[in-house]
């Protein structure tokens, strides 16, 4: 009897668009430790490039979306207005895993 080799698939990271106080809108790998939140491999979303609002790019950026890469961003949980869970596969070329 042959044995099957099962490859483990990496769990996709938690990619989120984060809306922060004072108009900051960012996207990246989201994590949280205590009251501190982190976005890694992320960008400020300078231009959404949407016709249906910010939620449209949760499924992936449009051709008109403009991103400005940033180093790790750290912020307190109370500065978060909202987060949108993103399709990590569609954001893979923009947010490194």
N, C-alpha and C positions, 0 to 999 in steps of 0.2 A: 504494500500500500504506500502510495506517495503521500508526502506531507505538503500541505499548502503553506506558502510563506505569505503572511499578511503584513503589508506595509502599514505602519501607523501614520495616520494623517495628522499633520500639525493642526491644532485648533486655531482657527483664524483669530487674529487679534480683535479687540473691541475698538473698532474705528468709530469715532463720533465727531459730529459737528457740534461745537460747544459755543453757545452764545453767552458772552460775559458782560458784566456791567461796562458802561461807557462805550458801547457799540462794537466791542471786539468780537469778531466771529472767526473761529479757528477750526481746523480739522486735524486729527492725528490719532495715534494710539492712546486711548484713555486708560488711566489707572488711578487708583485712590488709596491713600494710606492715612488712616485717621481722618482728619478734617482737610488734609491737603490733597489736591487733585493734580494730575500730571498729564501732559500731552507730549508724547515722544514722536519723533520723525514727522512733525506736523508743519502746518502752514497757516498763515493768516489768509483768509479768503477775502481778497481785495475786491474782486468783482464776482458776483454770483453767476452771472451769465445765464439766468433762467427766465422763463416766461410764466412759470407757475409758482414762484416763490422759492424760499430756501429749501423746503422739503424735497423739491425736485432733484437736487444734487445729492441727496442721501443715497440715491441709486447710482451715483457716479457723477463726476464733473461733466459739464457740457464743453463744447469746443470753445465757448466764450468765457468759461470760468478762468479767473486769474488768481494764482496762488503765489504767495511770498513765503518761501521756506524760513523756518525759525528753529533755533535750538530748543532743547527741552523747555517747555513752559510749565511753570508751577503756579498754582493759584488756590486760594481758599475756597472751600465748597460754598460759602455764602455769597461768593461773587458770581456764581453760576445762575443765569436766568433760565436756561433750558439746554438740553442736549438732544441730538437726533442720532439714533443708531444708523450707521451706514452699512452698505453692502461692501464688505472688505475686499471681495474679489474685484469689484469695479474701481476701488480706490487703490489697489495694489501698486500700480505704477506711480502713484503720487504720495503714498504713505508706505515707506519701506517696512516690511515685516522683519 
